[in-house]
Amino acid sequence: MVTAAAIVAFNLAQSDPALSATAEDPWKALNFLEGTWNARTQSGSAGAQVSGTYTFKAELKHHVLARHSELAACKGPKSYDCKHSDLLYLYQEAEGQPLRAIYLDNEGHVIHYAVSTP
């Protein structure tokens, strides 16, 4: 599940200069994402009720920020995929390059993102 919180976070306009990324540490502005977040939706466009968590965690010696989702409960119409799973990885291809992200799911979707921070 692509969460609005994750997408909005990439484009978040923060006024706090302490959150601004620098050339030395492009990850600094995304530090607030690290941890486990609760996710809930009720009666969205699919008519489903879903709850779970997603965790942002630095991996591979902090060269990747990975978001893993875990489904706790799901009720929906027969056409709704309650077994949906996905991964989101934020990465930097080379030092000095901008951060990028890739989203993959069990339905075969692959989405590439350019990540911008304030």
N, C-alpha and C positions, 0 to 999 in steps of 0.2 A: 504494500500500500504506500503510495507516494503521499507523504503527509504535507499538508499545507505549511506546517511549522518548519519543516526542513527546507522547503522551497523559499519561504519568506525569509528564513534566516540568512540565506545566501545574499539577499538583496536588502538586508536590514540597514537602515540608516541610523547609526548610533551617534550621539553627540559626545559621548565619553571618549576623550582622546586615548585613554588607557586601553580601549578596545581596538584601536586602529592598528592594522597590520603594517609592518615595516618590511623593507627589503631584507632585513636580517631575519625576521620571523614572520612569514606570511600566514602562519597558523594562529597567531595571537588573537585576531579578531574572532576566531571560531572556538576559542577555548570554552566559552560559556555553553556550548552544545554538549560537551562531554558529560556523560552520566546517563541515567535511565529516565525516560520520560513516559508518562501514561498517555495512551491514545484511546479516544472513544468517539464513536459516531453513532447517531441514532436517526433513523428515517431519512437518510440522505437520498440522493436521486435514485439509488438502487433499492431503496426500501429495506435496508439491512441495519441491524444493530450489531456493532462490532466493538470489542475492547481488547486491549493488549498493551504491550510496551514496546518501545524501541530504545536502543542503547547506542550512543555514539562513543566510540573508544579508539584511542590512538593505537595503531598497530605498526609492525615492521619498523621498530625504532623511531616511531612518530613520522614515518614517511607517508602514512596513509591514515585518514580518519574514516573509520568504518561505521556504518549504521546497520545494525541487525534488528529485525523486527521479530516479536514473539506474540502470537495470537493467544488470547486468554479465552474469549467467548465470541461466538458468532451465530446470529439468527438472521435468516434472510429467505427470500423466495428461492425456489429450486434453481432458478437461472443464475443466482449469485454464487460466486466461487468463495466459499468460506475457507478453502485451503490455499488461498493466495499467499505467496511468499515473495519477498524481494530483498535485494541488497543495494546499498548505496555506498560508494567509495569516493572519497575526496582525496586528491593526490596532486603532486607537483611533478611534471615530467622531467624537469631539470632545474637546478638551482638558478634563481633569478626569473624563472618563468612563472606566469600566473597559475593560481590553483584551478584545477578542473575537477569534474565529478562525473561518475558514470553510474547509472541506475540500471539494474537488471531484474527481471522477475520470471516467475515460473510460467508465464503466458507467452514468453518469447520477446517481450519488450526490452529494448536497449535504448537508453536515452543518454546523450552526452550533454553536459552542462559546462558553461564557463562560469566560474565562481568569482564574484566580486565582493569585496569587503570595503567598508568605509575607510 
